[in-house]
Amino acid sequence: MKKLRVFRETIDKWLGYLLSILMALMVLDVVWGVVARYLLNNPSSFTDELAGYLLIWVGLLGASLASGKGMHLAIDLLPQKLEGKKKQRLEIVIEVLIFLFALSILVIGGIRLVYITLKLGQTSPSLGLPLGYVYLVLPLSGIFIMFYSAINILEELNDELQEELEID
């Protein structure tokens, strides 16, 4: 489990770096758009579109990282009332549901969306960027969420096993 934690921390760190870079690019893009529009009186044609695409990437990858750190939005009324094995089993069920959602909607659905948009040759209006590259963040974030959910499941099972060994 120690190697898995170290690997998780490495993924967290690199995902954090990637998000920082994307955020910095988005800030620079928006600042350039404002400067070009209001100071130079020559609005840039691509800044709005690029900012939107960067926001999509930051939002989905940020949700992946938040999910991995347990910082995502949750209604935790039931887990607060449970204790011991019941609480651990509920956490496992929740993580399995998150894993299945990420697999079916983000990964499988995202791969289909990427494939269709690349196959149809859809491009963005201002940048001329293939939209499949923009949508690539869906399966990518789904893979990260599945990774974090699988680790959380393994940690819960390990904790449950440790408790059973202590009882015996």
C-alpha positions in Angstrom: 0.0 0.0 0.0 2.9 2.3 0.6 4.0 2.2 -3.1 0.4 2.9 -4.1 0.3 6.0 -1.8 3.6 7.3 -3.2 2.3 6.8 -6.8 -0.9 8.6 -5.8 1.0 11.5 -4.4 3.1 11.7 -7.6 -0.1 11.8 -9.7 -1.5 14.4 -7.4 1.7 16.5 -7.8 1.8 16.3 -11.6 -1.9 16.9 -12.0 -1.5 20.0 -9.8 1.4 21.2 -11.9 -0.7 20.7 -15.1 -3.7 22.5 -13.6 -1.4 25.4 -12.5 0.0 25.7 -16.1 -3.5 25.6 -17.6 -4.7 28.2 -15.1 -1.8 30.5 -15.9 -2.4 30.1 -19.6 -6.1 31.0 -19.1 -5.2 34.1 -17.1 -2.7 35.2 -19.7 -5.3 34.6 -22.4 -8.0 36.6 -20.7 -5.6 39.4 -19.9 -4.5 39.5 -23.5 -8.1 39.6 -24.6 -8.9 42.6 -22.4 -5.7 44.4 -23.4 -6.4 43.8 -27.1 -10.0 44.9 -26.9 -9.8 47.9 -24.6 -6.3 49.3 -25.0 -5.4 48.4 -28.5 -9.0 48.7 -29.9 -8.3 45.5 -31.9 -10.2 42.6 -30.3 -8.5 39.2 -30.6 -10.5 36.6 -32.4 -9.3 33.6 -30.5 -9.1 34.6 -26.8 -12.7 34.0 -25.8 -12.7 30.5 -27.5 -9.4 29.5 -26.0 -10.4 30.7 -22.5 -13.6 28.5 -22.8 -11.6 25.5 -23.8 -9.0 26.0 -21.0 -11.9 26.4 -18.6 -13.3 23.1 -19.6 -9.9 21.4 -19.1 -9.3 23.1 -15.8 -12.8 22.3 -14.6 -12.7 18.6 -15.4 -9.1 17.9 -14.4 -9.7 19.9 -11.3 -12.7 17.8 -10.5 -10.5 14.7 -10.9 -8.0 16.1 -8.5 -10.7 17.1 -6.0 -12.2 13.7 -6.3 -8.9 12.1 -5.5 -8.3 14.3 -2.5 -11.9 13.7 -1.2 -12.7 17.4 -1.6 -15.6 16.9 -4.0 -19.1 18.0 -3.1 -21.0 15.4 -1.2 -24.0 14.9 0.9 -22.7 13.1 3.9 -25.7 12.7 6.2 -25.8 8.9 6.1 -22.0 8.4 6.5 -22.0 10.6 9.6 -24.6 8.4 11.2 -22.9 5.1 10.5 -19.9 3.7 12.3 -17.4 0.8 11.8 -18.0 -1.8 9.1 -21.3 -0.3 7.9 -19.6 3.1 7.3 -16.6 1.4 5.5 -19.0 -0.7 3.3 -21.0 2.4 2.4 -17.7 4.2 1.4 -16.9 1.2 -0.8 -20.3 1.3 -2.4 -20.0 5.0 -3.1 -16.5 4.6 -4.6 -17.8 1.8 -6.8 -20.6 4.0 -8.0 -18.2 6.8 -8.7 -15.9 4.4 -10.6 -18.8 3.1 -12.7 -20.0 6.6 -13.5 -16.5 7.7 -14.5 -16.1 4.6 -16.7 -19.5 4.7 -18.4 -20.0 8.4 -18.9 -16.6 10.0 -18.9 -14.3 7.3 -20.4 -16.6 5.3 -22.7 -18.8 8.3 -23.6 -15.8 10.6 -23.8 -14.0 8.2 -26.2 -17.1 8.0 -28.4 -17.4 11.8 -28.5 -13.7 12.2 -29.3 -13.9 9.6 -32.0 -17.1 11.1 -33.6 -15.8 14.7 -33.6 -12.4 13.6 -35.1 -14.1 11.4 -37.6 -16.5 14.2 -38.7 -13.6 16.6 -38.8 -15.3 19.2 -36.6 -13.0 22.2 -35.8 -13.4 25.2 -33.6 -14.4 28.4 -35.3 -11.6 30.7 -34.4 -8.7 28.4 -33.6 -9.3 25.8 -36.3 -8.5 23.2 -33.6 -10.1 19.7 -34.0 -12.8 19.6 -31.3 -11.8 16.0 -30.5 -8.7 17.4 -28.8 -10.8 19.6 -26.7 -13.1 16.7 -25.7 -10.1 14.5 -24.9 -10.3 15.8 -21.4 -13.4 13.8 -20.8 -11.9 10.3 -21.0 -8.6 11.6 -19.4 -10.4 13.0 -16.3 -12.5 9.8 -16.2 -9.3 7.7 -16.0 -8.0 9.9 -13.2 -11.3 9.6 -11.3 -11.3 5.8 -11.8 -7.7 5.6 -10.6 -8.5 7.6 -7.4 -11.7 5.5 -6.8 -9.9 2.2 -7.2 -7.2 3.4 -4.7 -9.9 4.5 -2.3 -11.6 1.1 -2.5 -8.3 -0.7 -1.9 -7.6 1.5 1.1 -11.0 0.9 2.6 -10.6 -2.9 2.0 -7.2 -2.7 3.6 -8.5 -0.8 6.6 -11.3 -3.3 7.0 -8.8 -6.2 6.8 -6.6 -4.5 9.4 -9.5 -4.1 11.8 -10.5 -7.8 11.4 -6.9 -8.8 12.1 -6.8 -6.7 15.2 -10.0 -8.2 16.5 -8.8 -11.7 16.0 
